Amino acid sequence: MVAQAPQTVIVRALGGLEACARCGARGQSVCSAIDDADLGKLGSIAVTRDFARGQSFVEEGEPATDFFNITQGTAKLYKMLPDGRQQITGFARTGHFLGLAASNTYGFSAEAVEPVRACRFSRQRFRGLMEEFPALERRLLDSACHELVIAQEHVLLLGRKTARERLASFLMTQRPPAAPCSGPGSDAANLIHLPMPRRDIADYLGLTIETISRTLGALKADRLIAVPNQTEVVILDAIRLQELAGGERE
């Protein structure tokens, strides 16, 4: 199931309590459901793995033997079409928990778009942990419901929104979770890290690369965003961008 590229580095956790307590992604992930005193049990079943850019670590159709909790980096999630093309369905960042398959096989593939670190959990051992800690199961259910909402919003985005609305929506979803919604001239302008290439953003939004470039230029001209480089966008006016994302202005 996991691609065995030579550059893959396997890093075993430092051991139970210490490893999980030091994890900077804990507060953003399902692992936050485990109390500090019980972190050792969580860490005892986790194996930390590093994946290089361009490396797949979940393969659509393969046996769903493991869960993956991303603790660093960004991965693209995609499905393969019968003609060999791929459709990107989302991007997973720090705190995303992958592999909650309803069947015995993975329904998507995951590939690192920048160096990714993830904790791998055996499904069998993780389910045993859920039986011991019901709060963990509830947290996973909340995560699954959230992913369903995101999937529904993506369908709406592809079916009804204009190119400007789609890109505005995407940028707003990539903001840091605690970023405030600020107007022009605010010191709280949001810096967004976009490690994925423009073609992946275009694929996810159902647009062409040319349209993505042209629309970014238009949003920049309207002083809604700044584009300092290929992997960063600064939101200059989150209020207006959110209005555009919601279809309130065009």
Backbone as JSON, one array per atom type, in Angstrom:
{
  "sequence": "MVAQAPQTVIVRALGGLEACARCGARGQSVCSAIDDADLGKLGSIAVTRDFARGQSFVEEGEPATDFFNITQGTAKLYKMLPDGRQQITGFARTGHFLGLAASNTYGFSAEAVEPVRACRFSRQRFRGLMEEFPALERRLLDSACHELVIAQEHVLLLGRKTARERLASFLMTQRPPAAPCSGPGSDAANLIHLPMPRRDIADYLGLTIETISRTLGALKADRLIAVPNQTEVVILDAIRLQELAGGERE",
  "N": [[0.82, -1.2, 0.0], [1.9, 1.3, 0.85], [4.03, 3.37, -0.94], [7.33, 2.45, -1.68], [9.66, 4.34, -1.85], [13.13, 5.12, -2.27], [13.99, 7.34, -0.85], [12.45, 7.57, 1.35], [12.04, 8.08, 4.79], [11.9, 6.36, 7.77], [10.78, 7.05, 10.92], [10.8, 6.14, 14.12], [8.64, 6.66, 16.85], [9.56, 8.59, 19.78], [8.72, 7.34, 21.94], [5.88, 6.72, 23.46], [4.5, 8.72, 25.89], [6.29, 10.99, 25.83], [6.77, 11.44, 23.05], [4.19, 12.02, 21.95], [3.42, 14.15, 23.55], [5.17, 16.12, 22.75], [4.36, 16.67, 20.21], [3.49, 19.02, 17.83], [1.16, 19.1, 16.41], [-0.9, 18.06, 17.79], [-3.01, 19.48, 19.08], [-4.6, 20.15, 16.91], [-5.63, 17.87, 15.87], [-7.28, 14.59, 15.87], [-6.1, 13.4, 17.97], [-6.21, 15.02, 20.14], [-8.26, 14.26, 21.71], [-7.38, 12.49, 23.55], [-6.39, 12.32, 26.88], [-3.7, 13.92, 28.7], [-2.49, 12.15, 30.51], [-2.83, 9.71, 29.34], [-1.44, 9.6, 27.03], [0.72, 8.0, 26.5], [-0.27, 5.51, 25.74], [-1.35, 6.07, 23.28], [0.93, 6.88, 21.86], [2.32, 4.48, 21.85], [1.33, 2.93, 19.82], [1.86, 4.22, 17.52], [3.66, 4.99, 14.53], [6.0, 7.1, 13.22], [6.33, 8.6, 10.08], [8.23, 9.89, 7.36], [7.68, 11.52, 4.29], [8.78, 12.18, 1.03], [8.53, 14.99, -1.22], [6.17, 14.51, -3.79], [5.82, 11.84, -3.34], [3.7, 9.05, -2.94], [1.56, 7.93, -0.33], [-0.79, 6.79, 0.34], [-2.8, 4.59, -1.45], [-5.29, 4.44, -3.81], [-7.76, 1.94, -3.8], [-6.15, 0.0, -2.67], [-5.64, -2.29, 0.13], [-7.09, -1.06, 3.1], [-5.29, -0.69, 5.54], [-4.16, 0.98, 7.39], [-4.31, 4.03, 9.35], [-3.6, 7.52, 8.85], [-2.18, 10.28, 10.37], [-1.59, 13.51, 9.7], [1.12, 15.39, 10.62], [2.81, 17.33, 9.82], [3.36, 19.39, 6.97], [1.89, 19.15, 3.59], [-0.49, 17.35, 1.71], [-1.85, 16.12, -1.37], [-5.09, 14.93, -2.17], [-6.56, 12.51, -4.2], [-8.46, 11.0, -6.89], [-8.42, 8.41, -9.32], [-9.35, 8.49, -12.74], [-11.09, 6.42, -15.17], [-9.74, 6.71, -17.62], [-7.16, 7.21, -16.95], [-6.57, 9.76, -16.08], [-6.29, 12.07, -13.3], [-8.3, 13.26, -10.58], [-8.22, 15.82, -8.41], [-9.33, 15.9, -5.13], [-9.04, 17.2, -2.77], [-6.96, 18.86, -0.27], [-4.75, 17.92, 2.22], [-3.7, 18.96, 5.36], [-1.66, 19.82, 8.25], [-2.87, 18.1, 11.03], [-4.92, 16.76, 9.77], [-6.71, 13.72, 9.5], [-6.34, 10.75, 7.93], [-7.79, 8.05, 6.05], [-10.17, 7.03, 6.94], [-11.89, 4.89, 5.9], [-14.91, 3.52, 4.58], [-15.04, 1.03, 3.59], [-13.03, -1.92, 2.97], [-10.94, -1.09, 1.49], [-8.89, 1.66, 0.34], [-10.44, 4.69, -0.65], [-9.31, 6.71, -2.1], [-6.28, 8.35, -3.22], [-3.22, 9.53, -1.74], [-0.76, 12.01, -1.93], [2.33, 13.51, -1.24], [2.8, 16.97, -1.5], [4.7, 18.57, -0.66], [7.45, 18.08, 1.63], [6.25, 15.71, 3.91], [5.24, 14.78, 7.14], [3.91, 12.14, 8.98], [1.91, 10.39, 11.37], [1.53, 6.97, 11.53], [-1.02, 4.66, 12.05], [-1.96, 1.4, 12.88], [-4.98, 0.08, 11.75], [-6.37, -1.89, 13.17], [-5.19, -1.86, 15.75], [-5.69, 0.78, 16.42], [-8.47, 0.85, 16.51], [-8.86, -0.7, 18.74], [-7.94, 1.08, 20.64], [-9.89, 3.04, 20.44], [-12.06, 1.74, 21.55], [-11.28, 1.69, 24.17], [-11.12, 4.37, 24.75], [-13.74, 6.22, 24.47], [-14.11, 8.91, 23.82], [-12.3, 9.42, 21.83], [-13.35, 8.06, 19.65], [-15.67, 9.57, 19.26], [-14.53, 11.97, 18.53], [-13.38, 11.27, 16.1], [-15.69, 10.78, 14.65], [-16.76, 13.36, 14.53], [-14.77, 14.5, 12.95], [-15.13, 13.07, 10.56], [-17.69, 13.94, 9.84], [-17.17, 16.61, 9.4], [-15.49, 16.44, 7.16], [-17.35, 15.51, 5.33], [-19.03, 17.74, 5.05], [-17.21, 19.5, 3.85], [-16.82, 18.15, 1.43], [-19.37, 18.41, 0.31], [-19.5, 21.17, 0.0], [-17.53, 21.46, -1.9], [-18.69, 20.28, -4.13], [-20.73, 22.14, -4.59], [-19.15, 24.36, -5.18], [-17.9, 23.57, -7.61], [-20.12, 23.26, -9.22], [-21.67, 25.62, -9.26], [-20.29, 28.07, -8.82], [-18.47, 30.98, -9.99], [-15.28, 31.5, -11.69], [-13.8, 33.42, -10.23], [-15.15, 33.35, -7.77], [-14.68, 30.69, -7.05], [-11.87, 30.6, -6.72], [-11.55, 32.51, -4.72], [-12.97, 31.26, -2.66], [-11.36, 29.0, -2.28], [-8.94, 30.17, -1.39], [-9.79, 31.29, 1.02], [-10.35, 29.01, 2.5], [-7.84, 28.06, 2.93], [-6.66, 29.63, 4.79], [-4.97, 30.29, 7.94], [-6.31, 28.6, 10.8], [-7.0, 30.28, 13.0], [-7.02, 32.8, 11.96], [-8.01, 36.19, 11.8], [-10.93, 37.85, 10.43], [-10.34, 40.42, 8.52], [-10.37, 43.87, 7.43], [-9.23, 46.12, 4.77], [-5.87, 47.43, 5.06], [-5.37, 46.46, 7.57], [-3.3, 45.23, 10.23], [-3.44, 42.59, 10.53], [-3.3, 41.05, 8.25], [-3.48, 38.08, 6.28], [-1.19, 35.49, 5.82], [-0.82, 32.99, 3.49], [0.24, 29.73, 2.96], [1.0, 28.05, 0.07], [1.93, 25.3, -1.11], [1.39, 23.61, -3.2], [1.5, 23.05, -6.79], [0.37, 25.35, -9.38], [-1.13, 23.96, -11.27], [-2.29, 21.89, -9.81], [-4.01, 23.28, -8.11], [-5.7, 24.32, -10.06], [-6.79, 21.94, -11.08], [-8.2, 20.99, -8.85], [-10.11, 23.01, -8.58], [-11.48, 22.83, -10.93], [-10.68, 24.32, -13.15], [-8.62, 25.97, -15.67], [-5.02, 26.25, -15.87], [-4.3, 28.68, -16.93], [-6.57, 30.23, -16.39], [-6.49, 30.27, -13.61], [-4.12, 31.76, -13.18], [-4.83, 34.18, -14.43], [-7.04, 34.96, -12.87], [-5.94, 35.2, -10.31], [-4.33, 37.4, -10.86], [-6.31, 39.32, -11.3], [-7.57, 39.47, -8.77], [-5.45, 40.41, -7.35], [-5.09, 42.9, -8.58], [-7.38, 44.14, -7.71], [-6.74, 44.59, -5.15], [-7.29, 42.7, -3.21], [-5.68, 40.6, -2.59], [-2.16, 39.82, -2.23], [0.67, 38.63, -4.03], [3.46, 37.44, -3.2], [5.28, 35.45, -3.97], [5.63, 32.21, -5.66], [4.64, 30.33, -3.88], [3.23, 31.54, -1.89], [0.49, 33.49, -0.72], [-0.89, 36.56, 0.21], [-3.59, 37.6, 2.05], [-5.2, 40.54, 1.75], [-7.59, 41.82, 2.23], [-9.75, 40.33, 3.94], [-12.47, 40.42, 4.48], [-13.82, 41.38, 2.15], [-12.94, 39.42, 0.39], [-14.13, 37.15, 1.47], [-16.8, 37.82, 1.08], [-16.87, 37.75, -1.71], [-16.31, 35.04, -2.12], [-18.64, 33.96, -1.13], [-20.45, 34.74, -3.02], [-21.49, 37.27, -2.84], [-20.49, 39.54, -4.01], [-19.23, 40.46, -7.21]],
  "CA": [[0.0, 0.0, 0.0], [2.76, 2.47, 0.92], [5.09, 3.35, -1.94], [8.63, 2.31, -1.04], [10.69, 5.13, -2.51], [14.36, 5.01, -1.5], [14.27, 8.48, -0.01], [11.56, 7.56, 2.49], [12.69, 7.9, 6.08], [11.0, 5.89, 8.81], [11.25, 7.54, 12.21], [9.97, 5.6, 15.18], [8.36, 7.65, 17.89], [10.49, 8.57, 20.89], [8.21, 6.5, 23.01], [4.7, 7.03, 24.24], [4.14, 10.01, 26.43], [7.18, 12.07, 25.37], [6.57, 11.72, 21.63], [2.9, 12.67, 21.71], [3.39, 15.42, 24.27], [5.98, 17.07, 21.99], [3.8, 16.83, 18.86], [2.86, 20.32, 17.66], [-0.11, 18.97, 15.7], [-1.88, 17.38, 18.63], [-4.2, 20.29, 19.33], [-5.4, 20.29, 15.7], [-5.98, 16.56, 15.34], [-8.13, 13.74, 16.7], [-5.33, 12.98, 19.15], [-6.53, 15.91, 21.26], [-9.29, 13.6, 22.52], [-6.7, 11.69, 24.56], [-5.85, 13.12, 27.98], [-2.24, 13.88, 28.84], [-2.06, 10.98, 31.26], [-2.98, 8.5, 28.54], [-0.74, 9.77, 25.76], [1.63, 6.89, 26.3], [-0.96, 4.43, 25.03], [-1.46, 6.5, 21.89], [2.27, 6.85, 21.27], [2.83, 3.11, 21.74], [0.84, 2.29, 18.59], [2.14, 5.14, 16.4], [4.95, 5.0, 13.85], [6.12, 8.35, 12.47], [6.98, 8.42, 8.78], [8.49, 11.06, 6.54], [7.49, 11.27, 2.86], [9.34, 13.22, 0.19], [7.62, 15.62, -2.19], [5.86, 13.67, -4.94], [5.68, 10.44, -2.94], [2.38, 8.61, -2.5], [1.56, 7.08, 0.86], [-2.07, 6.09, 0.33], [-3.1, 4.22, -2.83], [-6.69, 4.1, -4.05], [-8.02, 0.54, -4.14], [-5.32, -0.9, -1.88], [-6.23, -2.59, 1.44], [-7.02, 0.06, 4.04], [-4.74, -1.29, 6.74], [-3.63, 1.98, 8.32], [-4.73, 5.42, 9.39], [-2.48, 8.45, 8.83], [-2.44, 11.59, 10.96], [-0.55, 14.4, 9.21], [1.63, 16.29, 11.67], [3.6, 18.4, 9.18], [3.34, 19.36, 5.51], [0.64, 19.16, 2.83], [-0.66, 16.27, 0.73], [-3.05, 16.22, -2.19], [-5.93, 13.75, -2.2], [-7.09, 12.44, -5.55], [-9.0, 9.76, -7.42], [-8.06, 8.16, -10.71], [-10.44, 8.25, -13.68], [-10.84, 5.23, -15.99], [-8.82, 6.98, -18.72], [-5.83, 7.47, -16.43], [-6.45, 11.09, -15.51], [-6.59, 12.15, -11.87], [-9.12, 14.37, -10.12], [-7.87, 16.18, -7.04], [-10.54, 16.1, -4.34], [-8.77, 18.0, -1.59], [-5.59, 18.98, 0.22], [-4.69, 17.6, 3.65], [-2.62, 19.67, 6.05], [-1.42, 19.43, 9.63], [-4.07, 17.8, 11.81], [-5.87, 15.92, 9.03], [-6.65, 12.29, 9.78], [-6.69, 10.11, 6.67], [-7.96, 6.61, 6.03], [-11.44, 6.62, 7.54], [-12.61, 4.25, 4.8], [-16.09, 2.75, 4.95], [-14.83, -0.32, 3.08], [-11.74, -2.5, 3.32], [-9.92, -0.51, 0.62], [-8.87, 3.12, 0.32], [-11.24, 5.27, -1.72], [-8.57, 7.83, -2.67], [-4.84, 8.3, -3.07], [-2.63, 10.7, -1.11], [0.61, 12.24, -2.38], [2.94, 14.69, -0.64], [3.14, 18.06, -2.42], [5.9, 19.08, -0.01], [7.78, 17.05, 2.63], [5.16, 15.41, 4.84], [5.45, 13.85, 8.26], [2.62, 11.62, 9.42], [1.87, 9.24, 12.27], [0.77, 5.86, 10.97], [-1.63, 3.8, 13.05], [-2.65, 0.2, 12.42], [-6.43, 0.2, 11.97], [-6.79, -2.84, 14.2], [-4.76, -1.39, 17.06], [-6.35, 2.06, 16.7], [-9.84, 0.54, 16.91], [-8.8, -1.13, 20.13], [-7.8, 2.29, 21.44], [-11.19, 3.72, 20.45], [-12.92, 1.03, 22.51], [-10.84, 2.08, 25.51], [-11.36, 5.81, 24.93], [-14.89, 6.61, 23.63], [-13.97, 10.3, 23.36], [-11.54, 9.37, 20.59], [-14.3, 7.68, 18.6], [-16.54, 10.72, 19.01], [-13.72, 12.97, 17.81], [-13.27, 10.79, 14.73], [-16.99, 11.01, 14.02], [-16.82, 14.79, 14.23], [-13.87, 14.73, 11.82], [-15.76, 12.52, 9.36], [-18.8, 14.83, 9.49], [-16.57, 17.84, 8.85], [-15.04, 16.13, 5.82], [-18.54, 15.42, 4.49], [-19.44, 19.11, 4.76], [-16.24, 20.03, 2.89], [-17.11, 17.52, 0.14], [-20.59, 19.02, -0.22], [-19.15, 22.52, -0.43], [-16.74, 21.35, -3.13], [-19.66, 20.03, -5.2], [-21.35, 23.44, -4.86], [-18.13, 25.19, -5.81], [-17.71, 23.16, -9.0], [-21.36, 23.32, -10.0], [-22.39, 26.9, -9.29], [-19.51, 29.29, -8.62], [-17.62, 31.49, -11.07], [-13.85, 31.3, -11.45], [-13.39, 34.31, -9.13], [-15.72, 32.82, -6.53], [-13.99, 29.44, -6.72], [-10.53, 30.87, -6.21], [-11.73, 33.2, -3.44], [-13.36, 30.23, -1.7], [-10.19, 28.17, -1.99], [-8.0, 30.93, -0.58], [-10.34, 31.44, 2.37], [-10.24, 27.74, 3.22], [-6.43, 27.8, 3.21], [-6.19, 30.54, 5.83], [-4.75, 29.69, 9.25], [-7.6, 28.46, 11.5], [-7.32, 31.38, 13.92], [-6.83, 34.09, 11.31], [-9.19, 37.05, 11.89], [-11.47, 38.37, 9.17], [-9.99, 41.83, 8.64], [-10.53, 44.7, 6.26], [-7.99, 46.66, 4.19], [-5.03, 48.23, 5.92], [-5.21, 45.85, 8.89], [-2.03, 44.57, 10.49], [-3.7, 41.16, 10.67], [-3.38, 40.42, 6.93], [-3.2, 36.66, 6.41], [-0.23, 34.86, 4.93], [-1.22, 31.62, 3.18], [1.27, 28.89, 2.35], [0.42, 27.23, -0.99], [3.05, 24.53, -1.68], [0.97, 22.86, -4.39], [1.66, 23.81, -8.04], [-0.85, 25.95, -9.9], [-1.93, 22.96, -11.99], [-3.08, 21.14, -8.83], [-5.11, 24.17, -7.7], [-6.61, 24.36, -11.19], [-7.49, 20.66, -11.13], [-9.14, 20.95, -7.72], [-11.19, 23.98, -8.79], [-12.13, 22.6, -12.22], [-10.32, 25.43, -14.02], [-7.34, 25.81, -16.35], [-3.92, 26.98, -15.24], [-4.38, 30.06, -17.42], [-7.63, 30.91, -15.66], [-5.99, 30.51, -12.25], [-3.16, 32.87, -13.24], [-5.56, 35.4, -14.76], [-7.9, 35.33, -11.75], [-5.05, 35.69, -9.27], [-3.96, 38.74, -11.26], [-7.46, 40.21, -11.1], [-7.75, 39.67, -7.33], [-4.33, 41.26, -6.95], [-5.38, 44.25, -9.06], [-8.45, 44.66, -6.86], [-6.15, 44.74, -3.82], [-7.81, 41.72, -2.26], [-4.55, 39.75, -2.23], [-0.83, 40.07, -2.77], [1.3, 37.35, -4.37], [4.9, 37.71, -3.12], [6.03, 34.41, -4.68], [4.81, 31.12, -6.18], [4.1, 29.46, -2.84], [2.58, 32.32, -0.85], [-0.49, 34.53, -1.04], [-1.27, 37.34, 1.38], [-4.94, 38.15, 1.96], [-5.17, 41.93, 2.2], [-8.93, 42.22, 2.68], [-10.47, 39.07, 4.13], [-13.92, 40.64, 4.46], [-14.26, 41.44, 0.76], [-12.68, 38.13, -0.24], [-15.17, 36.24, 1.95], [-18.03, 38.19, 0.36], [-16.73, 37.23, -3.07], [-16.43, 33.58, -2.02], [-20.04, 33.62, -0.89], [-21.28, 35.2, -4.11], [-22.13, 38.53, -2.5], [-20.03, 40.57, -4.93], [-18.55, 39.85, -8.37]],
  "C": [[0.86, 1.25, 0.0], [3.88, 2.35, -0.09], [6.45, 3.35, -1.25], [9.71, 3.02, -1.83], [11.94, 5.12, -1.66], [14.6, 6.16, -0.55], [13.37, 8.53, 1.22], [12.35, 7.32, 3.77], [11.65, 7.45, 7.09], [11.57, 6.32, 10.15], [10.34, 6.99, 13.28], [9.83, 6.63, 16.29], [9.31, 7.48, 19.07], [9.98, 7.74, 22.05], [7.09, 7.18, 23.76], [4.49, 8.47, 24.59], [4.97, 11.15, 25.87], [6.91, 12.45, 23.94], [5.28, 12.49, 21.38], [2.81, 14.03, 22.4], [4.14, 16.5, 23.5], [5.4, 17.38, 20.62], [3.06, 18.16, 18.74], [1.5, 20.26, 16.99], [-1.22, 18.41, 16.58], [-3.16, 18.18, 18.81], [-5.11, 20.44, 18.14], [-5.96, 18.96, 15.19], [-6.89, 15.78, 16.3], [-7.42, 13.31, 17.97], [-5.63, 13.86, 20.36], [-7.6, 15.31, 22.17], [-8.68, 12.75, 23.64], [-6.11, 12.61, 25.63], [-4.33, 12.93, 28.09], [-1.76, 12.6, 29.51], [-2.08, 9.7, 30.44], [-2.24, 8.58, 27.2], [0.22, 8.62, 25.47], [1.0, 5.75, 25.51], [-1.12, 4.78, 23.55], [-0.1, 6.39, 21.2], [2.79, 5.44, 21.05], [2.37, 2.42, 20.46], [1.13, 3.13, 17.35], [3.54, 4.92, 15.85], [5.0, 6.27, 13.0], [6.89, 8.1, 11.18], [7.13, 9.76, 8.07], [8.36, 10.67, 5.07], [8.02, 12.46, 2.07], [8.27, 13.8, -0.74], [7.43, 14.7, -3.4], [5.66, 12.21, -4.6], [4.27, 10.14, -2.46], [2.51, 7.76, -1.25], [0.2, 6.44, 1.13], [-2.41, 5.82, -1.13], [-4.55, 3.77, -2.95], [-6.82, 2.63, -4.45], [-7.19, -0.46, -3.37], [-5.98, -1.18, -0.52], [-6.01, -1.46, 2.43], [-6.57, -0.47, 5.4], [-4.33, -0.28, 7.8], [-4.4, 3.3, 8.24], [-3.47, 6.29, 9.36], [-2.93, 9.79, 9.41], [-1.3, 12.52, 10.56], [-0.16, 15.38, 10.3], [2.49, 17.42, 11.11], [3.49, 18.26, 7.67], [1.94, 19.3, 4.92], [0.64, 18.01, 1.82], [-1.89, 16.55, -0.11], [-3.77, 14.87, -2.17], [-6.58, 13.68, -3.57], [-7.63, 11.05, -5.86], [-8.61, 9.63, -8.88], [-9.31, 7.89, -11.54], [-10.1, 7.05, -14.56], [-9.84, 5.46, -17.11], [-7.42, 7.34, -18.25], [-5.62, 8.87, -15.88], [-6.76, 11.05, -14.02], [-7.44, 13.38, -11.59], [-8.76, 14.64, -8.67], [-9.15, 16.53, -6.28], [-10.3, 16.94, -3.09], [-7.29, 18.05, -1.28], [-5.62, 18.77, 1.73], [-3.47, 18.28, 4.26], [-2.47, 19.13, 7.46], [-2.73, 19.25, 10.39], [-5.08, 16.94, 11.09], [-5.62, 14.45, 9.32], [-7.19, 11.56, 8.56], [-6.87, 8.61, 6.84], [-9.24, 6.12, 6.65], [-12.34, 6.01, 6.47], [-13.8, 3.45, 5.32], [-15.96, 1.3, 4.51], [-13.45, -0.8, 3.5], [-10.61, -1.97, 2.43], [-10.0, 1.01, 0.67], [-9.65, 3.64, -0.87], [-10.56, 6.43, -2.41], [-7.09, 7.52, -2.56], [-4.37, 9.59, -2.42], [-1.17, 10.8, -1.52], [1.13, 13.53, -1.75], [3.25, 15.73, -1.71], [4.31, 18.88, -1.87], [6.26, 18.01, 1.02], [6.69, 16.92, 3.69], [5.65, 14.47, 5.93], [4.08, 13.43, 8.76], [2.82, 10.48, 10.41], [0.99, 8.18, 11.63], [0.28, 4.96, 12.1], [-2.24, 2.58, 12.37], [-4.13, 0.34, 12.73], [-6.88, -0.69, 13.12], [-6.43, -2.33, 15.59], [-5.45, -0.07, 17.43], [-7.8, 1.83, 17.12], [-9.89, 0.05, 18.34], [-8.69, 0.06, 21.07], [-9.12, 3.04, 21.53], [-12.16, 3.05, 21.43], [-12.57, 1.42, 23.94], [-11.15, 3.54, 25.8], [-12.49, 6.26, 24.01], [-14.79, 8.04, 23.1], [-13.22, 10.36, 22.04], [-12.45, 9.0, 19.42], [-15.23, 8.83, 18.25], [-15.79, 11.79, 18.22], [-13.54, 12.57, 16.36], [-14.58, 10.99, 13.97], [-17.16, 12.47, 13.64], [-15.96, 15.11, 13.01], [-14.49, 14.24, 10.52], [-16.92, 13.41, 8.9], [-18.27, 16.12, 8.86], [-16.1, 17.61, 7.42], [-16.21, 16.02, 4.85], [-19.04, 16.81, 4.1], [-18.52, 19.73, 3.71], [-16.51, 19.46, 1.5], [-18.35, 18.13, -0.5], [-20.31, 20.43, -0.72], [-18.35, 22.5, -1.73], [-17.65, 21.09, -4.32], [-20.35, 21.35, -5.59], [-20.39, 24.35, -5.6], [-17.99, 24.86, -7.29], [-18.96, 23.39, -9.84], [-21.94, 24.7, -10.19], [-21.51, 28.15, -9.29], [-18.7, 29.67, -9.85], [-16.16, 31.23, -10.72], [-13.36, 32.16, -10.28], [-13.91, 33.8, -7.8], [-15.03, 31.54, -6.09], [-12.63, 29.71, -6.1], [-10.6, 31.59, -4.87], [-12.09, 32.19, -2.34], [-12.17, 29.39, -1.29], [-9.21, 28.91, -1.09], [-8.51, 31.08, 0.86], [-10.22, 30.15, 3.17], [-8.8, 27.41, 3.58], [-5.86, 28.72, 4.28], [-5.89, 29.78, 7.12], [-6.05, 29.66, 10.04], [-7.98, 29.65, 12.37], [-7.19, 32.75, 13.29], [-8.11, 34.92, 11.39], [-9.66, 37.49, 10.51], [-11.33, 39.89, 9.22], [-10.17, 42.57, 7.33], [-9.2, 45.23, 5.76], [-7.22, 47.48, 5.2], [-4.8, 47.64, 7.29], [-3.84, 45.22, 9.02], [-2.2, 43.06, 10.55], [-3.89, 40.48, 9.32], [-2.85, 38.99, 7.02], [-2.21, 36.17, 5.36], [-0.62, 33.4, 4.75], [-0.07, 30.91, 2.48], [0.6, 27.97, 1.35], [1.54, 26.44, -1.67], [2.69, 23.77, -2.95], [1.14, 23.69, -5.66], [0.31, 24.34, -8.52], [-1.74, 24.93, -10.62], [-2.78, 22.14, -11.03], [-4.25, 21.99, -8.33], [-6.16, 24.22, -8.81], [-7.44, 23.08, -11.28], [-8.54, 20.58, -10.05], [-10.34, 21.85, -7.96], [-11.91, 23.8, -10.12], [-11.88, 23.73, -13.2], [-9.02, 25.1, -14.76], [-6.27, 26.59, -15.61], [-3.96, 28.44, -15.66], [-5.44, 30.86, -16.67], [-7.21, 31.21, -14.23], [-5.05, 31.72, -12.24], [-3.87, 34.2, -13.5], [-6.4, 35.88, -13.57], [-7.08, 35.8, -10.56], [-4.63, 37.13, -9.58], [-5.08, 39.74, -11.03], [-7.69, 40.49, -9.62], [-6.63, 40.56, -6.78], [-4.58, 42.71, -7.37], [-6.47, 44.92, -8.23], [-8.0, 44.86, -5.42], [-6.84, 43.86, -2.77], [-6.69, 40.82, -1.74], [-3.25, 40.35, -2.74], [-0.19, 38.7, -3.02], [2.82, 37.57, -4.36], [5.76, 36.7, -3.86], [5.09, 33.27, -5.06], [4.15, 30.28, -5.1], [3.41, 30.23, -1.72], [1.59, 33.32, -1.44], [-0.83, 35.24, 0.26], [-2.67, 37.9, 1.15], [-4.91, 39.55, 2.57], [-6.5, 42.4, 2.74], [-9.79, 40.96, 2.78], [-11.98, 39.25, 4.07], [-14.44, 40.63, 3.03], [-14.04, 40.1, 0.06], [-13.72, 37.1, 0.2], [-16.51, 36.55, 1.28], [-18.01, 37.66, -1.06], [-16.9, 35.72, -3.07], [-17.87, 33.15, -1.86], [-20.98, 34.11, -1.97], [-21.95, 36.54, -3.85], [-21.66, 39.69, -3.36], [-19.24, 39.88, -6.04], [-17.76, 40.91, -9.09]]
}
